[in-house]
Amino acid sequence: RFQRLKDKLGNRSNASSEVEFHGAYAERLGEEGQGVRTIIEMVQWTRLDCAVASAGLMRFGLANALHHARHRLTFQRRLVDQPAMRAVLADLALEVEAATALVFRLASAFERAAAAPAEAALTRLVTPVAKYLVCKTAPGFLCEALECLGGNGYVEELPLARAYREAPVNAVWEGSGNVMALDVLRAATRDPAAVAGVIEGLGKVAGELGARIATIVTADLLGNEPERHARRITERLARLAALAALAEAKNPFVEVYATTRLLDEPHATYGATDLGEATDSLLDRVLPG
């Protein structure tokens, strides 16, 4: 019995409704009273889906913004050649590099988890932190990409308006931000040795700064009132996991990511970070030519 069709902000081509089942045939999956435990394995996969989808939306927004900037002239120069715009686009590009590396390193762990306990432990901890960071980054990221197109980015004839409306949904689906942060704490409580091993491993892969961040995260998990600091712990852990993924992939922007996302004070807007000589190479990797 349909209760209502949802008139959603975005994701409108994927119709959603509320349904009640009356007298329907069903078979129980798992043990009675253990519904959450039974469904959690599926939820892990769909949380991965949410993170991958958000990383894809970010890449889509960046590609559209850079394409526009390469073909739009302002004051007799291409927009992409204006220093302020280059700073914004390069900062966006660095975020995409990290999000992409993180979600595909996590996907690789899912594929290997059955045969490798260390990879299984990584999926348990890194899935909620990846979903937290990437899915919560995407809406603001898409807004900045849309702004690169000016007024044209805000009209429905071009695709970024739809992408912007789509962006928040993945942060809501399969558990919103606080749910992800509390899930990290839950994992640390239930299997502290496995979680400690994952954090230590991420720190080793991520280099000297990564090892320092791993120590800080571990101390936060063991400290007073971890629930009050759950979001801070989760964000730090997500940045650490992204740095480790970049390092493992031998990405050329490991150092600049470590410096600007983990070492420097965070900036409120894209383009405020000084990426130095990495600016040109970041933009060249987005859309060569």
Secondary structure as the mmCIF struct_conf table of DSSP 4:
data_model
#
loop_
_struct_conf.conf_type_id
_struct_conf.id
_struct_conf.beg_label_comp_id
_struct_conf.beg_label_asym_id
_struct_conf.beg_label_seq_id
_struct_conf.end_label_comp_id
_struct_conf.end_label_asym_id
_struct_conf.end_label_seq_id
STRN STRN1 PHE A 2 LEU A 5
BEND BEND1 LEU A 9 GLY A 10
TURN_TY1_P TURN_TY1_P1 ARG A 12 SER A 13
BEND BEND2 ASN A 14 ASN A 14
STRN STRN2 SER A 17 VAL A 19
BEND BEND3 HIS A 22 GLY A 23
BEND BEND4 GLY A 30 GLU A 31
TURN_TY1_P TURN_TY1_P2 GLU A 32 GLY A 33
HELX_RH_AL_P HELX_RH_AL_P1 GLY A 35 HIS A 71
STRN STRN3 LEU A 73 THR A 74
TURN_TY1_P TURN_TY1_P3 PHE A 75 GLN A 76
STRN STRN4 ARG A 77 ARG A 78
HELX_RH_3T_P HELX_RH_3T_P1 LEU A 79 ASP A 81
BEND BEND5 GLN A 82 GLN A 82
HELX_RH_AL_P HELX_RH_AL_P2 PRO A 83 ARG A 112
TURN_TY1_P TURN_TY1_P4 ALA A 113 ALA A 115
HELX_RH_AL_P HELX_RH_AL_P3 PRO A 117 CYS A 148
TURN_TY1_P TURN_TY1_P5 LEU A 149 LEU A 149
HELX_RH_3T_P HELX_RH_3T_P2 GLY A 150 TYR A 154
BEND BEND6 VAL A 155 VAL A 155
TURN_TY1_P TURN_TY1_P6 GLU A 156 GLU A 157
BEND BEND7 LEU A 158 LEU A 158
TURN_TY1_P TURN_TY1_P7 PRO A 159 PRO A 159
HELX_RH_AL_P HELX_RH_AL_P4 LEU A 160 GLU A 166
TURN_TY1_P TURN_TY1_P8 ALA A 167 PRO A 168
HELX_RH_AL_P HELX_RH_AL_P5 VAL A 169 VAL A 172
TURN_TY1_P TURN_TY1_P9 TRP A 173 GLU A 174
BEND BEND8 GLY A 175 GLY A 175
HELX_RH_AL_P HELX_RH_AL_P6 GLY A 177 ARG A 190
HELX_RH_AL_P HELX_RH_AL_P7 PRO A 192 VAL A 205
TURN_TY1_P TURN_TY1_P10 ALA A 206 ALA A 206
HELX_RH_AL_P HELX_RH_AL_P8 GLY A 207 LEU A 222
BEND BEND9 GLY A 223 ASN A 224
TURN_TY1_P TURN_TY1_P11 PRO A 226 HIS A 229
HELX_RH_AL_P HELX_RH_AL_P9 ALA A 230 GLU A 248
TURN_TY1_P TURN_TY1_P12 ALA A 249 LYS A 250
TURN_TY1_P TURN_TY1_P13 PRO A 252 PHE A 253
HELX_RH_AL_P HELX_RH_AL_P10 VAL A 254 TYR A 257
HELX_RH_PI_P HELX_RH_PI_P1 ALA A 258 LEU A 263
BEND BEND10 ASP A 264 ASP A 264
HELX_LH_PP_P HELX_LH_PP_P1 GLU A 265 HIS A 267
BEND BEND11 ALA A 268 THR A 269
TURN_TY1_P TURN_TY1_P14 TYR A 270 GLY A 271
BEND BEND12 THR A 273 THR A 273
TURN_TY1_P TURN_TY1_P15 GLY A 276 GLU A 277
HELX_RH_AL_P HELX_RH_AL_P11 ALA A 278 VAL A 286
BEND BEND13 LEU A 287 LEU A 287
#
